[in-house]
């Protein structure tokens, strides 16, 4: 897998019928390792280890219904009251972070209404704060730490 602009971590990878699988700590099982999954596992580990987000408040591959269509958010972090706090959209390293990617997470956030959004391809990361009352978006220099943000 590609080297990412995210801290390395002690991942567990195994082969099943010649295909790589990575252990997902949140789902407690091995999942098929794709370039996007590689980014997702790294960003989840970063949020837990460097930004102090509790594992119990993070969900990966969560479903949502948008315009009668079933979609999946890559990562949702909840606050202590169970409300979505942070959405993360992960792309494979070779996928550019275009306006379409930002539009995608904005559509998902229309349902979740999380105050923070992250878009990453593992090499480049963007984080913003969304004020839902004024529709203002402020890009941040860093991700919000759990203890400061909640």
WOPE-V941190 format. One line per field, one symbol per residue. phi: phi as a letter, one per 20 degrees, with the letter a starting at -180 (. if undefined). psi: psi as a letter, one per 20 degrees, with the letter a starting at -180 (. if undefined). Layout:
phi=???
psi=???
This chain:
phi=.ffdebffbffdccdclmdfcdfeffelbecgedgffgfgffffffffeddmffgfddcdlfebdclmdeccefbcddefenegdbdcddcfgeefeegfffffffffffeflffccccbdndccccbddeffdmecdfdebfffgfeed
psi=qqprlqqqrmqpprpoljqpqqpohgilrpqporhghggghghggghghhjkpphijppqlqqqpoljpprppgpppqaijjqphpqpopqqhipqnrhhghhghhghihghlqiqqppqjigpqppqppohhijqpppqirqpqghhh.
